Amino acid sequence: MAQYTRNPPLNPEDLLPDPLAQLLLWIDAAGASGMLEPTAMTLATASATAAPSARVVLFKGLHEGQLTFYTDYRGRKAAELAANPQAAATFWWDQLERQVRVEGLVQKLPRAISAAYFASRPRTSQLGAHTSRQSAVVDARDTLDSRLLAVTAHFEGQDIPLPDHWGGYGLLPSVIEFWQGRGGRFHDRLRYRRGDAGWHVDRLEP
Ligand SMILES: Cc1cc2nc3c(=O)[nH]c(=O)nc-3n(C[C@H](O)[C@H](O)[C@H](O)COP(=O)(O)O)c2cc1C
């Protein structure tokens, strides 16, 4: 059984007053630790009948206090978010023995923000976004590969525009919890909740 002993105790005065700034610090620390995907977060959504589903997406920075991520607006998570904008996300950084949990409402990002991000992506990723209908059933990999060839030929020599069906979302947190492992499973948990007077921090039992 792994013992979490890497970190000193975590107290409210060790964290920044703004939990989003604190999240960025922990992501930077995870990156510095050599993790492959320090921005990977598990995003949970729920259907209109409250059946949950979860998958990993990459956190792509903050926009007006929201955690952003990018995806196909026609996939399963998009359908669930359209029916129910409540979502939760977790980061887990094994090497740092730290977890962050986020809960809040999700909305689509402005098109200009998505367009700027799309333009920054590698061409192969741009072509993939035009080619794939995320979460749809496909009969075989060959079908996708030949569709990708056709899309690649179509855009030969041109800039690739942001597809109508693709873009970003922002998760506006109402709750953010910082968890740090301690020995004997006696971990530290500090939870920020958004109130009228700003963020309120509580310590939670492990
Ligand atoms: C490390 C990692 C990063 C991923 N990043 C993204 C991402 O940023 N956006 C995305 O749409 N899917 C991403 N995926 C794929 C998703 O986990 C998922 O397969 C996909 O979004 C379809 O989910 P859905 O059918 O629930 O909509 C990533 C997967 C992994 C393992």
The ligand as an SDF file (V2000), in Angstrom:
LIG
                    3D

 31 33  0  0  0  0  0  0  0  0999 V2000
   -4.8400   12.0780  -21.9790 C   0  0  0  0  0  0  0  0  0  0  0  0
   -6.1070   12.2680  -22.7620 C   0  0  0  0  0  0  0  0  0  0  0  0
   -6.4420   13.5350  -23.2040 C   0  0  0  0  0  0  0  0  0  0  0  0
   -7.6180   13.7360  -23.9240 C   0  0  0  0  0  0  0  0  0  0  0  0
   -7.9550   15.0030  -24.2820 N   0  0  0  0  0  0  0  0  0  0  0  0
   -9.1250   15.2280  -24.9130 C   0  0  0  0  0  0  0  0  0  0  0  0
   -9.5560   16.5560  -25.1810 C   0  0  0  0  0  0  0  0  0  0  0  0
   -8.9110   17.5500  -24.8140 O   0  0  0  0  0  0  0  0  0  0  0  0
  -10.7330   16.7100  -25.8570 N   0  0  0  0  0  0  0  0  0  0  0  0
  -11.4980   15.6420  -26.2420 C   0  0  0  0  0  0  0  0  0  0  0  0
  -12.5410   15.8550  -26.8510 O   0  0  0  0  0  0  0  0  0  0  0  0
  -11.1290   14.3800  -25.9670 N   0  0  0  0  0  0  0  0  0  0  0  0
   -9.9680   14.1460  -25.3040 C   0  0  0  0  0  0  0  0  0  0  0  0
   -9.5960   12.8700  -25.0050 N   0  0  0  0  0  0  0  0  0  0  0  0
  -10.4840   11.7550  -25.4060 C   0  0  0  0  0  0  0  0  0  0  0  0
  -11.6380   11.6440  -24.4110 C   0  0  0  0  0  0  0  0  0  0  0  0
  -11.2010   10.9670  -23.2500 O   0  0  0  0  0  0  0  0  0  0  0  0
  -12.8760   10.9360  -25.0060 C   0  0  0  0  0  0  0  0  0  0  0  0
  -12.5050    9.7100  -25.5800 O   0  0  0  0  0  0  0  0  0  0  0  0
  -13.5600   11.7780  -26.0700 C   0  0  0  0  0  0  0  0  0  0  0  0
  -13.5890   13.1590  -25.7340 O   0  0  0  0  0  0  0  0  0  0  0  0
  -14.9930   11.2950  -26.3330 C   0  0  0  0  0  0  0  0  0  0  0  0
  -15.7630   11.4730  -25.1640 O   0  0  0  0  0  0  0  0  0  0  0  0
  -17.3760   11.4910  -25.2310 P   0  0  0  0  0  0  0  0  0  0  0  0
  -17.7650   10.3430  -26.1370 O   0  0  0  0  0  0  0  0  0  0  0  0
  -17.8380   11.2870  -23.8210 O   0  0  0  0  0  0  0  0  0  0  0  0
  -17.7970   12.8320  -25.7820 O   0  0  0  0  0  0  0  0  0  0  0  0
   -8.4530   12.6380  -24.2590 C   0  0  0  0  0  0  0  0  0  0  0  0
   -8.1070   11.3780  -23.7970 C   0  0  0  0  0  0  0  0  0  0  0  0
   -6.9650   11.1810  -23.0550 C   0  0  0  0  0  0  0  0  0  0  0  0
   -6.6390    9.8120  -22.5310 C   0  0  0  0  0  0  0  0  0  0  0  0
  1  2  1  0
  2  3  1  0
  2 30  2  0
  3  4  2  0
  4  5  1  0
  4 28  1  0
  5  6  2  0
  6  7  1  0
  6 13  1  0
  7  8  2  0
  7  9  1  0
  9 10  1  0
 10 11  2  0
 10 12  1  0
 12 13  2  0
 13 14  1  0
 14 15  1  0
 14 28  1  0
 15 16  1  0
 16 17  1  0
 16 18  1  0
 18 19  1  0
 18 20  1  0
 20 21  1  0
 20 22  1  0
 22 23  1  0
 23 24  1  0
 24 25  2  0
 24 26  1  0
 24 27  1  0
 28 29  2  0
 29 30  1  0
 30 31  1  0
M  END
$$$$
